Amino acid sequence: MKTLHAFTYVNAKTLSEASSAMAAGAWAMAGGTDALHTMRFSVLPDAMYPKTVVNLKTISPSLDYIKEESGMLKIGACARLYDIAKNATVQSKYAAVAQAASKVASPHIREMGTIGGNICQLVRCWYFRYPGNRFFCIRKGGNMCYAMAGENRYHSIFGAIQACVAVNPSDIAPVLVAMNASIVTTKQTISAEKFWSVAVPGATALAAGEIVTEIQLPTPASGVKTAFTKFAIRTSVDFPIVNCAAMISSSDARICLNAVFNNPYRVTAAENAVKGKAIDDTSAAAAGTAAVQGAQPLAKNKWMVQVANAMVKKTVLACK
């Protein structure tokens, strides 16, 4: 196995400095839990690795904060997942955010990993991640998705974007979509629902040199409930097999599945099944059934359809 790819490490002092370096091909790094793994195991073609890595933690003013302001929760992109999960305001008013942050990976990863990194991480498909760039797949510029006809037990159950069936692995992403969050960058403010809705499978809407600086979540009105649930093999450390987030009031609902498609997958049919209705076993079950209508499972992941159904039902009931 190759050693870690060599790079120059730059402690950026300003967003402008970091953006300029990234526009020239540098990678951004905060917690480094994804970037360093990608480098260490040489999962990409050599030409895709950077010669410079920019440290975002040294930017002033700091991007590490959690605060309420102007009727919303503002979380700096470099805020650590551990701090988000333990924040009393987040726990009390934005429960799904705290729940999701507390379920990411292991305690050690949460101490290092940031919310910005969690929503921008690369996919976890084992063909894409195989050490030494063993599989030059379509996401790397190749001409095929090896999972299509190969081992696809944890891949998309709702089709593919550009013939790739790798899923979005983030635990934070579905919460941001369900809670109608906005993502602030150095160039724009974009709704979370559109942040991943691009033609490239699983990629973000970020342009070259564009950096996520802040996540904004409107404060839920009185009576609004939010919840997050996750199904994983090893519940204390694993990426999700399926996860789900919901925000439900007496008259409205927003429900988002993740790890089931290239991008976070908002299930409007499930929302319609519970809008304006009492939350009980019947309405929650109807939402779960509606959520998986139109599913297109692959040869080895039909079981994920039932898991997604159950996760939606469980999440809706948690908003009771």
Buried (B, 14 or more C-beta within 10 A) or exposed (E): EEEEBEBEEBEBEEBEBBBBBBEEEBBBBBBBBBBBEBBBBBBBEEEEBBEBBBBBBBBEEEBBBBEBEEEBBBBBBBBBBBBBBBBEEBBEBBBBBBBBBBBBBEEEBBEBBBBBBBBBBBBBBBBBBBEEBEBBBBBBEBEBBBBBEBBBEBBBBBEBBEEBBBBBBBBBBBBBBBBBBBBBBBEEEBEBBEBBBBEEBBBBBBEEBBBBBBBBBBBBEEEBBBBBBBBBEEEEEBBBBBBBBBBBBEEEBBBBBBBBBBBBBBBEBBBBBBBEBEBEEEBBBBBBBBBBEEBEBBEBBEEBBBBBBBBBBBBBBBBE
